[in-house]
Amino acid sequence: MLVLGIETSCDETSAAVVKDGRDILANSVASSLEFHKKFGGVIPEIASRIQLETITGVTQNTIKKAKIRLREIDLISVTNGPGLIGSLLVGISFAKALSLSLNKPILGVNHVYSHFYSNFLCGEKIKLPFIALVVSGGHTNLYCVYDFDNIELLGQTRDDACGEAFDKVAKILGLGYPGGPVVENMAKSGDPKKIRFNCSGTKNELDFSFSGIKTAVLYCVKDNLSSGKRIKIADIAASFQETVIDSLVTKALLACKIKQIKRLVIGGGVVANGSLREKFSQAAKNSGLDCYFPHTALCTDNAAMIAGMGYQLFKKGCRSDLNLTIELD
């Protein structure tokens, strides 16, 4: 079964062709990141306008790379949330037009759930159920995945998402945007034990909170400037990163313990972070868990994960039609 995936939830425009939910025949991603850098964050109007201009070309390129004809597609799987409203509308409208013109079924797919599905596109054979952690710019969620259509939310961020906290700390430290890569790079030359930061506590032990540590970094920088302590930026970056990753590891392992599940699947843009992978791998090994990460290229938003997840849901009888709408939650 050939599934065409369409992903336009944020600043990427992506199309992919995936066979039987596992084999990526082609996956094209066009990013508008360069247009947002000077603003220090994604501007929704810019993102959706560029997606409107590029989605046809990206899809045509994907079909060509997959070496198939468009009418050979069996299903069109499209992100219908969460994400930016304008961006989602572009992708959904385009997918509906293809569905109608080709007389092919269409299926709306949750963008966040699809992040952990990226692991299944990497040749991994992961047994159900498993604990899933999604760590991205807009979401930090813990799930228990009993099946692809039976997912229980265990915990989520109560304020800033993890990726958002990296972006804000990078701005405070004057490192630029996006924050994840620049903070990680700066942290490599810093001492992660130099400053003792803490993530705020939460009522639900599996929830996350990152706004407090972001504010702590801000006060640390201000105190550093006013008192002349001359703490290195690299030490601040390393200490911040270490604390955030430790929080993610602690909560994810706790979820595995509570649910008595030995499989931990991780996805999302922040999972490209090398320190995060090392920490999770070691912690999982020490706890006797199997821990899975997607290839780095599949960490950020991409249509292959949308196509793959769509395939699994379609097999279970999930269907959409031309009345498909945006679901922001």
Helices and strands as residue ranges (DSSP letters): E 2-7, E 12-19, E 23-31, H 33-36, G 37-39, H 44-66, G 70-72, E 75-81, H 85-102, E 106-110, H 111-117, G 118-121, E 130-135, E 140-147, E 150-156, H 162-172, H 179-187, H 211-227, H 233-259, E 263-267, G 269-272, H 274-287, E 290-292, G 296-298, H 303-315
